[in-house]
Amino acid sequence: MDHFNYKNGRLFAEKVDVADIAGRVGTPVYIYSKATFGDHLQKVQAAYADVEHLICYSIKACGNINILKFLAEAGSGFDIVSGGELYRAQLAGADCSKIVYAGAGKTDAEIIEALNAEIGYFNIESEAEFENLIKLAKKTGHKTKAALRVNPDVDAKTHRYTTTGQKETKFGVDIERAHDIFSKYGKNDSVRLCAIHVHLGSAGKTVAPYVEAMQKTLVLIEQLRGDGFSIESLNIGGGYGADYETDTAPAAADYASAIIPFVKGKNLKLILEPGASIAANSAILLTKVLYLKTGGEKEFVIVDAGMNDLIRPPLYDAFHFIWPAKVGKQFVPNKRTKQPQIDGLQIVDVVGPVCEAADFFARERAIPPVARGDLIAIFTAGAYGFTMSSNYNARPMAAEVLVDGDKFTIIRKRQTYEDLVGLERGLDIQQ
Ligand SMILES: *Cc1c(COP(=O)(O)O)cnc(C)c1O
């Protein structure tokens, strides 16, 4: 599933010992594997080879421009949710006609930037947004295409913070209202409404919600076509499961074999927006043990990464497999799982230095014994890891390193104290 493996008890990212990276770059550090990104993208591309399709990797999962660059070279389009992400995609050399733009709150400035870039589709989330897009397209003399984001009212059975396809969300419009919206805007020639978009939410672990969403949207598409509207593509969003535990997520081919029959022969281009399923296990967050501490009945391992570096455990109750980067033979994990069946483990809470009780990576977790100074890997940290990091507690953001075979490159420098205050300088308030 990825290229982070133990050899002789030492953790390697592809062919690089992660301890060598820590020695050069320090900790905490995000370590990405180029081959893992490439493998995941290639698997999705291969899975849909039978139908006309476009893969738009979701930048918000992990948006370093050096990563976007090789994904673009490998043929990926991009799913963006802001002007900043458009800027990143452009810097990375993206083909803008392969960009789709979602988000319930696009500003005028962002819309104009995307019109100027001639992106592929605006994914429209409300009537008010549509009216504004038409106005701005006319004003700037651009023509563009739009997909209507509908809520198929399917429960993706994910965490309540990551479910987006049900009725009570801020995203998209209820599927029953799609007809009215097409009647109103479906013949506009500044903004051609010619696609349907759905996105069920993130981190689904089964194929079933996609099948249900396909059934509902295909009925809608047939009806709209019957009413004389031309629908050229269906964007089924992202949210495909990633292997946070070994072999727990459906493979790209499993999703494809359930989804493809719905669109095959329908003259419908399929668009996908995978984020986590491509990025998640393409990285680890490597951190160092600062202190061991006993508190009441609990043993704490305090590390130098914090919730400002990786917020998924407190935010989503997310599970990340955590293991020392150097272990004795008996502790080499054969599987990343919540309950490893290995003797001699200790039960600990792995926590960071941030002044919040929510600053934890794992609670009551079995890991091999560790000591001050040991390196610990937090696995499957590539998606919504660095992109959600912050400077809370005035902590400089971690460095990002990309491994390619036996080489590694710093693709984002560790922030300095000066980076923390640079934008505040020279603005002294006169009293
Ligand atoms: C976040 C998002 C995605 C990506 O979701 P993943 O769970 O990372 O695959 C795709 N499409 C839209 C519209 C999104 O908001």
The ligand as a Gaussian input file, in Angstrom:
#p B3LYP/6-31G(d) Opt

LIG

0 1
 C      -12.365000      17.509000       0.194000
 C      -12.990000      17.256000      -1.107000
 C      -12.569000      16.186000      -1.914000
 C      -11.518000      15.192000      -1.487000
 O      -11.965000      14.340000      -0.472000
 P      -11.061000      13.119000       0.002000
 O      -11.799000      12.541000       1.148000
 O       -9.742000      13.660000       0.408000
 O      -10.956000      12.172000      -1.139000
 C      -13.146000      16.044000      -3.161000
 N      -14.107000      16.907000      -3.588000
 C      -14.544000      17.933000      -2.832000
 C      -15.583000      18.833000      -3.378000
 C      -14.003000      18.141000      -1.575000
 O      -14.454000      19.147000      -0.818000

